[in-house]
Amino acid sequence: MVAEFEEVAFDLEIGEISELVKTEFGYHVIEVLEREVRELEPQFLQAFQQRAFDEW
């Protein structure tokens, strides 16, 4: 997911609609309809840990 899109999408509450979001792919309006909590798959967990370490 593109960083600008992800930041806005995860800051919205259920039922909220965003302002225009500009990304490298164009302009977007985001509406959050629901949230689903899932267990993180091991390969994604490892990638996130590596990214956090690299940024540290």
C-alpha positions as CSV (number, residue, x, y, z in Angstrom):
1,M,0.0,0.0,0.0
2,V,1.3,3.5,-0.8
3,A,2.4,5.4,2.3
4,E,0.2,8.4,1.8
5,F,-2.9,6.2,1.2
6,E,-2.1,4.0,4.2
7,E,-1.6,6.9,6.6
8,V,-5.0,8.4,5.8
9,A,-6.8,5.1,5.6
10,F,-5.7,3.9,9.1
11,D,-6.3,7.3,10.7
12,L,-10.0,7.4,9.7
13,E,-12.8,6.0,11.9
14,I,-15.4,3.6,10.6
15,G,-17.9,5.5,8.5
16,E,-15.6,8.5,7.8
17,I,-14.7,9.8,4.4
18,S,-11.3,11.3,3.7
19,E,-10.4,14.6,2.0
20,L,-8.6,14.1,-1.3
21,V,-5.4,12.0,-1.0
22,K,-2.7,12.6,-3.6
23,T,-0.4,9.6,-4.4
24,E,1.9,8.7,-7.2
25,F,-1.2,7.0,-8.8
26,G,-3.5,10.0,-8.7
27,Y,-6.1,11.4,-6.3
28,H,-8.2,9.3,-4.0
29,V,-11.2,9.6,-1.7
30,I,-11.2,6.9,1.0
31,E,-14.2,5.7,3.0
32,V,-13.7,3.2,5.8
33,L,-16.6,0.8,5.9
34,E,-15.3,-1.7,8.4
35,R,-12.1,-3.0,10.1
36,E,-11.0,-6.6,10.2
37,V,-8.3,-7.8,12.6
38,R,-6.2,-10.7,11.4
39,E,-3.1,-12.4,12.6
40,L,0.0,-11.2,10.8
41,E,1.6,-13.8,8.6
42,P,5.2,-14.6,9.5
43,Q,6.8,-13.3,6.4
44,F,5.1,-9.9,6.8
45,L,6.1,-9.8,10.5
46,Q,9.7,-10.4,9.6
47,A,9.6,-7.7,6.9
48,F,8.1,-5.1,9.3
49,Q,10.7,-6.0,11.9
50,Q,13.5,-5.6,9.4
51,R,12.1,-2.2,8.2
52,A,11.8,-0.9,11.8
53,F,15.4,-2.0,12.5
54,D,16.7,-0.4,9.3
55,E,14.9,2.9,10.1
56,W,16.2,2.8,13.7
